[in-house]
């Protein structure tokens, strides 16, 4: 841990880090100048491919590979969308970047747009991010005023317009297809895939949707090379990663570490361990839509996409939520279920109906009116929403978008791993009656 030097967050403690002058003073936009002078679009794609950069929004798909899906013979315009609709509970890394270093993301957007021949890009920002929106507006204005955006950027002959679009507080619009529908002015209902956005996205044209953190990595890859980026982290995932730590820890916050750091190091070293020296009980490793892990499951577990998938959970947004021995798991499970029932877009019947049923059943158990049949029913409902959970088979849900799995995985994991607490609530209700 001591040998790693922050990359994305290295200069965020400077008072002027969010300004154009502050960003340029620490080498900002050097990658852009280098790219325009020495690299063709295909060479940018090759460099990013070689870096093994995987998307930081949750899915972990290789960025360069995604760019390569853009049809070469398409006569339609290509679009880029920066997904800044960070709404996953326990996640606040993108918000930090928007607050402290928006120009890093903008430089990444220009690099990405150049690589995929995009001339109109969008930033879809969470509606609740009022301050971040103001900072971002100023950053875009600065970029236009200095010819970093607009026509013939830095004399390169490349044109790019950037439009900021504010969301309206819907969690589902963080899903790329729901986001695209919302950007088009429609209800944020995800579309069935395929076709994927790279083939048919915004206005039915080729579209790349990238996370804020993903885009922020691009200037560093071009500045220092793919081999340097690959030297950070593990073979299962390269580069720096922002981890969010919250819950019952002494030092909650955003921490930058190599992708693949031990989860125990994040909790007990970076997070300062648990409050009042309490015992770890469970943890969400990737936001509230990841399956929880018990304390006895995390020794030696690395925080990368493949390691967590093998542990039957996911890295997701890297929102680590820590729970100690005082946490009532039935209460937390009910709270999570209420959130997803509220945020379901209602398009798919299993999700629309199943999330509501889960809240009713969990509330019944919590109020002391449940039965053992209710626990079995939770397993059946989560199977019907998210599919039988087999992490070796990739996508297996029964809904149009991954929201179904996001509901099923955490709720099912609560009941599976802390079934005794649910049974105790049932038994207590029987005794009272």
N, C-alpha and C positions, 0 to 999 in steps of 0.2 A: 504493500500500500504506500510506503513512504517514497518509493522511487517514481511513482506516477505524478506527473504534473498536469493539472487541469488544462483543458484545451478550449472547450466551449464556454466555460465560466471563468477563465483565467483573469479577465479584466473587469468583471461585473461589479467589483467594489469601487471602481473609479466613479467619481461623481458625474463625469461626462460620458460614461460608457454607452448611453443610449443615443448620443448625438453622432452626426456624421463626422465631425472633426475628431471626436473622441475615438471613434472606430478607426478612422484613417491613421490616427497617431500610433495605433498598435498594429498597423499592417493591413487594415481593412481595405478591401477592393483591389489588393495586389493580385489575387487569384484571377479576378476578372480581366485585369490588364494582361496578365500572362496568357490567359485563354485566348483572348482576341488576337494576340500577336503570334501565337505559336501553335494553336490547336484548331483542328477542324471539328465539327460536331461529332462525327463518328469516333474521333480520338478521345473526346470527353467521355463518351459512353463506354469506350474500352477501358479508360482509366478507372472510372467508377465501378465497372464490372470487376476489374482486377482487385479493387480495394475490399471487396466482400462486404460493402455497406448494405445492411439489411434495414428495412423500414422501421422507424422508431415509434410508429403510431400504434402498434399492437400486433399486427399480423406477421411482421418480420420478413416480408418478401424482399428478395434482393433488388435494390433500386435500379441498378444498371440493366438487369434482366427485364424489369418492368418497362423501362424506356425502350428497350429493343422490341417490345410488342407493338409499338406504333407502326401502322402499315406504311410501307415505303412508297406504295403507288396510290395512296389516297389523295383525292383532289379536294378534300375537306380541310378546313383549318384545324390546327392542333391547339389544345388549351392545356394550361397548367393551373391546378388549384392547390393552394396551401391550406391544409386542414388545421386551422387554429381554433377549432370548436372543442376545446378540452373540457369535457364534462364528466369524465370517469371519476367516481368518488375515490379520494385518496391520491389524486394526481394533480400536480401543479408545476411540472417542469417546463412546459411550453409557456405558461404564464410568466415564469421567471425570465425566459429568453426574450419574450415580447417586451417585458418591462425594462430589461437591462441591456440587451444587445439586438435590437430589431434589424439593424443593418446587416448583421451576420446572416440572418434569415433571408433578407432581401438579396444579398449577394448570391446566396444559394439559389434563389428563385431565378435570377438572371442566368446563372450557369445552367440550371436545368432547362430553362426555356430555350437557350441557345442550342443545347444538345438535341432537343426534340423538335426544333423549328417552330416554336410557339411565339406568337407576337401579341397575345392578349392573355394575361394571367390574373387570377383572382386570389384574394386572401379572405377566406370564410372564417370570421372570428366570432367566438362565443359572445352572445349579446350582453351577458353580465360583465364582460371585461371592459368596463367603461374607460378606466384609466389607461389600460393597455391599448385600447382603440385610439385614444388621443395621442399617445406616444407613437403609435404606428402611423397615424395620419401625418404627423410631423416628419417622421423618417421618410415616408414616400415623397412628401413635398421637397425635402432636402435632396433626395435622389433625382427628382425631375429637374430641380434648379441647377444641378451640377452635371447634367447630361449622363447620369447613370441609369436613367429611365427616359423613355421617349424615343425620338427618331435618331438614327445613326449614333448609337451609344458609343462614346469615346472614339468616334471616327471609324468604327468597325464596319459600318453599313448595316448593323443589326438593329432592328426596331423592337421595342417592347413597351406595352402599356400595362399598368397594374391597377386593378380596381379592388377596393376593400368593401366587403359585404358583411354586415352584422347579422348574426343569427337572432333567433327569438326565444332562446332558452330551451330548445328541445334536445334531449339527450340523443335521440335517434338520428339527428342530423350530423352527429359525429361519424356515423357510418357513411362510407363514401358515396353510395348510391342515393341514400336519403339526403345527403348534402347536395348532390347534383340536382336532385328534384327541387329542393328548396331554393337553390341558386337560380333555377329556371322560373321561380315564382309560383311553384306548385306546392301542394302538401308534401311534407318530408317523408314520403313512403318509399322505402328502398325498392329497387327494381330486381327482378330475377337475373342472376348471372349464370352462364354467359348470355349475351356478350358482356365482356368486361369493359371498364371505362376506357382502357387503352385502345379499344376498338370502337366502342360506341358509348360515349359519356355525355358531356355537356352539349346540349343541342344536337345529340346523336352524332357527335364528332369525336375523333380520338382525343382522349383526355387523360392526363396523369394527375393523380391526387397524391400529395406527399405531406407528411407531418412536419411541423415546425422544426423539431429536433433533427429530422432527417436532412432537411434543406440546410440547416446550420452546419452540418458536417462537410458539405461539398467544398466550400472555400479552402478548408484545411487539406482535403485530399488533393486538390489541384496545386496547392502551394507546396506541399511536402511529399506528394507521391503516394501511389497505392501501396507500395511495399512498407512505407512508414506506417500507414493506417493499419495494415494487416499485422504489424508487429505489436499492436495494442490489443489486449484481450486474448481470446482463445481461437482455435481453429473453427469452433462452432459459431463464432460471431466476432467480427473485428471492430475495433475502434472504441472511442470513449462512449460512456452511457450515463445519462442523468437518472438517478434513482430518487424517488420521493419516499421519505420515511415519516409516518405519522402514527398516532395511537399512543400506547402507554410506554413511550420512550422518553428519556431525559432530553435528547437533542433532536427534535423533529426538524425536518428541512429537506432541501434538495442537495444531493451529493453527487459529484461527478467522479466516476471510477471506471476502470476498464470493464468492458462487457465480459461477464463471466466471473466477477468477484464472488466470493463466498457470501451467502445470505447471512451467515452468522457474523461475519465481519461488519456488514452493513448495520446489523441490529445492535451488536454489542460494542463495536469500536466507533463507527461513525455516528450511530444513533445514541451512543452513550449508555447502552443497556436500559433495563426497564426501571420505571419510576419506583422509588422506595425499595429497590432491591428485590422486587417481586419476581415470581417465576413466570417464564414464558409459557403460554398455553397454546396459542395458535397464531397464524399470520396469513394475511393475504399477500402473495408475492407480486401480483400484477393488477392491483385495483380490485374493486368489489366484484368484478365479473370473472375473476379467476377462482378456481377451487382452492379452499383453504388448506393449509398444511398444519399438522400438529407439531408440537415442539420436538417430538422424537423423530420427525421426518426430515429435519433440515440440516443435520450434521453433514458437512461435506457437499452440500447442494450449491451448485453454482448458478448465478443469475444470468443465464443466457437462454435463448429460445429453445434449443434442443434439450438441454439438461432439465429444464422445468417441464417440458412436454413429456419427457421420460418419467418424471415424478407425478404425472397425471394432473398437471396444472399448467399455467402459462405465464410467460414474462409480461405479456400484455403491455400496459402503460408503465410498468415498473413502479406502480403505486403500492408501496409496502405498508400495510396497516397491521400494527402489532397489538396483540391482545394478551393480557396477563391472566393469572388464575382467578381474579375476581370477576371476570367478564361472564355474564350470563349468555350462553350461546343461543338459547332459544329466543331471547330478546333481540339479539343481534340478527339472527336469521329472519325474524319477523320484520325488523327494520329494513333489511335488504330487500325482502319480498315486496314491502310497501313501495319502495323506491322504483323497482322494476314494473310493478303494476301501474304506477302513475306514469311512467315514461314509455310504456308500450304504445306504439303508434296505432295499434288496433287493426292492422291490415291482415295479419294471419290469425286464423281462428285458434290454433293451439296456444299462441302467445296471448292473444286478447282475452280468451276465456281462462286459460290455465293460470296466468299470473294472478287474476282475481280470486280463483279458487284457492291458490296457495296462501294468499293473505287470509282468507276466511278460515282455512284449516289451522294455520299457524296461530292465528289469533284465538281460535277456540282452544288449542292446546295451552297457550300462554295464560288464558283466563281460567284454566283448570276444568274445562269442560270437554277435553279431548278424550280419544280412545286410542288403543293400539292400532286399530284399523286406519286411523288418520295418518299414522306414521307410514304405513304401507301405501296409503293413497298418495302421500307426497312423492314417493319413489315412482309411482305410476304416472303421476302428472308431469314430473320432470322428464321422464322418458318420452312422454308424448309431446312435450315442448321442444326439448333439445336433442332427442334421440338417445339411444343407449350409448353411454360414454365409453368410447374406445379411442384413445389418443393416438393409436398407431395407424388409424385409417383416415386421418385428416378431417375434412368437412363431412359431417354426418347429421346435421340438424334437420328439423322438419319445418323450418320457417324460411322465409325468403332471405333474410339477413342473419348475421350471427347473434342477434339479440336473444334468440331462443336459447342458444348455448350459454349466453351470458347470464341468463336467469337460472338455467338448470344446473350448471356446474357448481356455483357457490352454495345454493340451497341444498342440493343433494349431498354435497360434501359435508355441510354442517350436520345433517341428520346421520350420515354414515359414520362420521368420525366422533360425534358426541351424542350418539343415540341414547346413552344412559341418561343424559340430562333431559331429553325429550320424554323418555319413559318415566322419569321421576316426576315431571309435570303432570303426566297422565295419572300416575299413581296417587299423587297428592290430591288431584281432583276427585278421584274415586273415594279417598278417605274422607274428604270433606262432605261429599254427598251421602 
